[in-house]
Amino acid sequence: MFSLRFLRAKPAVFERIRCVVAQDKFFFATFSSNDAPMSNLDIIKKLREMSGAPMMDVKKSLDKNNYDIELAFQHLRKQGLAAISKKAGRTAAEGLVGLGRSTGGVAVVEVNCETDFVARMDSFMDLTGRVAQAAADRGSLGGRSEGAGGGEEMSAEKLLEGSLPSGDRVSEAVDAVAVATREKVMLRRGFWLEGGGGSIGTYIHKSPALGVGSIAAAVVLQCPDQALDQMSAEAQAQINALAVDVAMHVVASKPAFLSRSSVTSRELDKELDVLRAQAEASKKPPEIVDKIIKGRLNKFYEEVCLVDQKFIKDESGKSVQKVITELGSQLKVSLELVDFIRVEVGEGIEKEVKDFAAEVRATAGN
């Protein structure tokens, strides 16, 4: 960081420029070229603009540092970073998901904060988008998926150790936004979906800015017998369009598995136990009970398996698999849906229900 005293002592070319590091960006502040000292009010105003800190914190920091604006600025930054640890126990269930692309595939990350207000701030949206692109640039980290669909789970710890496209460390950028917003901000999770030479379709729901939103989905359509880039431009366009439509379907229909074969034995056993108990309660003969279970199990698959679900953009009730197969037949290629991911902000986080009236009474000492 350049010294304010150093710049004031330099020739005219430096007279009105000062560079300070705030968060992870450079901000340029203009100073008077004459040697007359700034008034306390001017210093307060300047430090407020530089730091974005509340007015009371600005004044306290200046008082503590004898109105040395440089020392006060550093003090504010240290205070903000220290405050992050105090926020660790607070619930951060709001936020955004971000989607980044690279030549090998796509990455989806979830960055959380405490309030929807902060989630809509430009700095938070920018952070989420940049972290997603950093994850996409890194690609596979060798993990496995525990979320909806397949893909690969990316370690949040490893992502935080990485760098943004700008060269800044991811963890420092996250901390900087936490300091600026005075909320708990955290990179919760990330997922990687390998393209494998196929068509990757993506869709982001409730997107306030490019590449970020409240729910993100990505799917991969592949042609095992022919590379996508060897097809005609028209065929590629049709496959790409269907991939986007299927990604939109994933967001809307929330499948838990790709196909029947990907349903875990644990989930299948749980469902069979419920179905058998329901069927046996009917007091029907065993052979009828078995048929009831089979029929209801098929219904279960249609609800949780992506390829078995009714495609939301087909009014005739065709399944996702049927629509994919028909396009493959039309193009005379074997077309397969091989993987998908779906990430929604706040999944699995128990949100705090706050009694604001009680908070006000507590603040007032009543």
Disulfide bonds with the S-S distance in Angstrom:
none
